[in-house]
Amino acid sequence: DRLPAGTLGYLASAGHTKAWDTTAASKLLKEPAVQEALMAIAKGIRSAAPPSEHAKIDRVFGLVDVVLERPAALALLDIGGPNIVSVALLVDLGEQKGAFESELNELLGELKVKIEPVETAGVKHQTVAGVPLPVSFGYRGNLFFVHVGGQLEKLLSVKPDTSLKNDAGFAKAFAHVDGPGVQFASYADIARVISTLRQSIPVPLPEKLADHPPTDGQSLAL
């Protein structure tokens, strides 16, 4: 209900839940050998950087941990055309919002990222200066969002009757996988993706793709 109707596709996670703790993947990640491997990777990344960068790396790891723990969605809102791309990451931070915001602000300050305060669709947020594509981030209550590309206003002006949840095509595609205990979910409006690519790519699409018949959106849940 936070994404606009017409969203081309998304990947979503329910975060760390009781259902997740019962999955084979969760149990695998808790295996000592896997834990040791993950720790070795983290230590390798840290040791490859000079000591002056260790605090920044630790902050990045901490922020990533929060994103993985909380309900989150990565969505492709649009592709092609004058806006080229529109991608959004949404994370429901819950009670961790304050700590997350503080850590992110500290990291951006340490990295000397130039940000500017702006307002879109009545929502105050930040935009990153000096990057090829527009990059914006901010908060709507406890919801953290990062948006890359055009059509930010479309994302920030979503209302219940204009949300993806209220989209007839999405509702039909997602009906057979929706329900309690869903840990991961994905959705793709294949027909619209192909139609958008046909209109925006100035070269012929591969024969198999060009001849792909329109279909309803496809969804998958685990």
Buried (B, 14 or more C-beta within 10 A) or exposed (E): EBBBBBBBBBBBBBBBBEBBEEBEEBEEEEEEEEEEEEEEEEEEEBEEEEEEEEEBBBBBEBBEEBBEBBBBBBBBBBBBEEBBBBBBBBBBBBEBBEEBBEBBEEBBEEEEBEBEEEEBEEBEBBBBEEEEBBBBBBBBEBBBBBBBBBBBEBBBEBEEEBBBBBBEBBEEBBEEBEEEEBBBBBBBBBBBBBEBBEEBEEEEEEEEEEEBEEEEBBBEBB
